[in-house]
């Protein structure tokens, strides 16, 4: 796992340094470069340093770091707020059903 992770890190760093603008896929997350030098991860905007840190979290063996990276990506891309709104509506429906009985 160590050499595989090191190869991924090298590939990612090379992708960041070059003008290669194609996407970089990593464990279900889509990394894209913008013309301004920002990085879009699943359509959430990050700086290059933030993208490096998220890359390290996503490739980590620690499941909590991977979860934190996913939650941060969801927050920046707007997915997290949609999930929270859907959960709040579900809770309200369940409370309404419970009170109605």
Secondary structure, 3 states (H helix, E strand, C coil): CHHHHHHHHHHHHHHHHCCCCCCEEECCEEEEECCCCCEEECCEEECHHHHHHHHHHHCCCCHHHHHHHHHHHHHHHCHHHHHHHHHHHHHHHHHHHHHHC
